Amino acid sequence: MSEALQFESGWLVRCQHGEMKKPFLGRVLQVIGCRLVVEVMNYHFRDRRAVETNGYKLVVDQANAKAMTIIDCQG
């Protein structure tokens, strides 16, 4: 059986959250057990009220987050 990915603070992630209609991009601020405290960085405009209400921070289960790869595009 493969081991689950261990998230770290500072990672860029794509997440789903119950209060949000669409997935969003965020940065992991803290890892607490199997949950992540995520700073919301990019979201669908229809989710702006949920994001503002939560102060641009959401708690997300690790199962609902996917690590994003940053690609260096400099020529």
Backbone as CSV, one residue per row, in Angstrom:
resi,resn,N_x,N_y,N_z,CA_x,CA_y,CA_z,C_x,C_y,C_z
1,MET,0.831,-1.186,0.000,0.000,0.000,0.000,0.877,1.252,0.000
2,SER,0.541,2.241,-0.823,1.354,3.448,-0.884,1.002,4.389,0.272
3,GLU,2.005,5.100,0.726,1.832,6.030,1.833,1.222,7.328,1.316
4,ALA,0.361,7.957,2.128,-0.285,9.208,1.734,0.742,10.334,1.666
5,LEU,0.506,11.295,0.783,1.375,12.445,0.629,1.359,13.275,1.906
6,GLN,2.522,13.665,2.380,2.629,14.507,3.567,2.771,15.966,3.123
7,PHE,1.734,16.746,3.321,1.753,18.157,2.935,2.659,18.936,3.879
8,GLU,3.189,20.056,3.386,4.044,20.921,4.185,3.595,22.368,4.026
9,SER,3.866,23.178,5.042,3.549,24.604,4.973,4.240,25.230,3.778
10,GLY,3.525,26.126,3.099,4.065,26.822,1.946,3.707,26.183,0.618
11,TRP,3.232,24.944,0.634,2.883,24.273,-0.621,1.669,24.921,-1.266
12,LEU,1.650,24.951,-2.582,0.507,25.403,-3.358,-0.413,24.203,-3.574
13,VAL,-1.704,24.367,-3.287,-2.651,23.251,-3.397,-3.922,23.691,-4.111
14,ARG,-4.574,22.718,-4.738,-5.900,22.911,-5.335,-6.860,22.157,-4.432
15,CYS,-7.910,22.823,-3.964,-8.782,22.244,-2.944,-10.258,22.324,-3.304
16,GLN,-11.022,21.468,-2.668,-12.485,21.520,-2.648,-12.884,21.759,-1.198
17,HIS,-13.955,22.529,-0.996,-14.458,22.788,0.355,-15.976,22.866,0.285
18,GLY,-16.643,22.414,1.325,-18.104,22.380,1.354,-18.782,23.728,1.168
19,GLU,-18.140,24.798,1.602,-18.727,26.130,1.476,-18.501,26.757,0.101
20,MET,-17.648,26.133,-0.696,-17.284,26.693,-1.996,-17.969,25.927,-3.117
21,LYS,-18.419,26.657,-4.129,-19.076,26.031,-5.276,-18.067,25.412,-6.241
22,LYS,-16.889,25.991,-6.339,-15.851,25.552,-7.271,-14.547,25.291,-6.524
23,PRO,-13.639,24.515,-7.130,-12.313,24.329,-6.529,-11.565,25.660,-6.479
24,PHE,-10.583,25.754,-5.598,-9.804,26.975,-5.470,-8.336,26.629,-5.259
25,LEU,-7.478,27.615,-5.495,-6.052,27.462,-5.250,-5.696,28.174,-3.959
26,GLY,-4.803,27.563,-3.211,-4.387,28.170,-1.959,-2.994,27.746,-1.560
27,ARG,-2.520,28.323,-0.456,-1.203,28.012,0.085,-1.392,27.437,1.475
28,VAL,-0.735,26.324,1.745,-0.842,25.669,3.047,-0.154,26.539,4.086
29,LEU,-0.911,26.931,5.111,-0.353,27.710,6.208,0.080,26.804,7.360
30,GLN,-0.700,25.740,7.589,-0.424,24.852,8.712,-1.016,23.482,8.440
31,VAL,-0.323,22.443,8.891,-0.810,21.071,8.794,-1.166,20.627,10.201
32,ILE,-2.432,20.215,10.385,-2.906,19.759,11.696,-3.517,18.379,11.502
33,GLY,-2.736,17.351,11.801,-3.209,15.984,11.611,-3.517,15.727,10.147
34,CYS,-4.771,15.368,9.869,-5.169,15.082,8.483,-5.878,16.280,7.837
35,ARG,-5.721,17.457,8.440,-6.340,18.674,7.897,-5.301,19.735,7.606
36,LEU,-5.654,20.626,6.708,-4.776,21.715,6.304,-5.472,23.048,6.543
37,VAL,-4.753,24.007,7.085,-5.236,25.386,7.129,-4.672,26.035,5.872
38,VAL,-5.569,26.504,4.996,-5.177,26.987,3.676,-5.561,28.449,3.510
39,GLU,-4.606,29.251,3.025,-4.884,30.632,2.640,-5.423,30.605,1.214
40,VAL,-6.633,31.097,1.025,-7.269,31.093,-0.298,-6.624,32.189,-1.146
41,MET,-6.098,31.788,-2.307,-5.394,32.737,-3.167,-6.129,33.024,-4.470
42,ASN,-6.787,32.016,-5.042,-7.480,32.188,-6.311,-8.767,31.376,-6.243
43,TYR,-9.896,32.019,-6.515,-11.190,31.361,-6.367,-12.173,31.892,-7.409
44,HIS,-13.249,31.146,-7.620,-14.309,31.540,-8.547,-15.066,32.735,-7.959
45,PHE,-15.442,33.674,-8.790,-16.087,34.894,-8.293,-17.368,34.622,-7.507
46,ARG,-18.062,33.520,-7.788,-19.285,33.208,-7.041,-19.007,32.799,-5.602
47,ASP,-17.761,32.468,-5.303,-17.384,32.052,-3.952,-16.829,33.200,-3.110
48,ARG,-16.861,34.422,-3.605,-16.235,35.537,-2.909,-16.817,35.777,-1.522
49,ARG,-18.112,35.582,-1.343,-18.728,35.815,-0.038,-18.234,34.800,0.990
50,ALA,-18.146,33.533,0.593,-17.645,32.486,1.503,-16.193,32.750,1.872
51,VAL,-15.400,33.198,0.903,-13.983,33.478,1.153,-13.834,34.664,2.101
52,GLU,-14.559,35.730,1.859,-14.479,36.914,2.706,-14.980,36.626,4.121
53,THR,-16.062,35.859,4.233,-16.618,35.507,5.541,-15.601,34.748,6.393
54,ASN,-14.797,33.908,5.761,-13.809,33.096,6.471,-12.431,33.748,6.534
55,GLY,-12.326,35.007,6.176,-11.066,35.728,6.274,-9.968,35.164,5.393
56,TYR,-10.335,34.635,4.239,-9.404,34.083,3.260,-8.616,32.881,3.794
57,LYS,-9.143,32.219,4.827,-8.513,31.005,5.361,-9.584,29.941,5.552
58,LEU,-9.290,28.716,5.119,-10.215,27.601,5.263,-9.464,26.381,5.783
59,VAL,-10.177,25.534,6.505,-9.622,24.256,6.949,-10.150,23.191,5.993
60,VAL,-9.223,22.432,5.395,-9.555,21.461,4.352,-8.983,20.109,4.736
61,ASP,-9.747,19.038,4.529,-9.208,17.687,4.712,-8.153,17.432,3.651
62,GLN,-7.098,16.704,4.025,-6.044,16.400,3.060,-6.587,15.625,1.862
63,ALA,-7.643,14.849,2.072,-8.239,14.085,0.971,-8.850,15.003,-0.082
64,ASN,-9.181,16.243,0.295,-9.787,17.204,-0.627,-8.777,18.206,-1.180
65,ALA,-7.488,17.908,-1.021,-6.440,18.799,-1.506,-5.480,18.030,-2.406
66,LYS,-4.992,18.725,-3.415,-4.023,18.136,-4.341,-2.852,19.104,-4.466
67,ALA,-1.647,18.601,-4.254,-0.455,19.443,-4.371,-0.269,19.863,-5.823
68,MET,0.073,21.119,-6.037,0.308,21.654,-7.368,1.810,21.772,-7.595
69,THR,2.241,21.510,-8.805,3.637,21.617,-9.167,3.896,22.981,-9.788
70,ILE,4.932,23.650,-9.334,5.312,24.941,-9.908,6.391,24.663,-10.955
71,ILE,6.158,25.131,-12.164,7.077,24.887,-13.268,7.826,26.175,-13.594
72,ASP,9.140,26.104,-13.673,9.961,27.248,-14.035,9.901,27.436,-15.543
73,CYS,9.338,28.561,-16.006,9.134,28.782,-17.434,10.131,29.751,-18.043
74,GLN,11.168,30.083,-17.325,12.152,31.035,-17.850,12.948,30.371,-18.968
75,GLY,13.092,31.072,-20.086,13.713,30.573,-21.294,15.141,30.309,-21.137
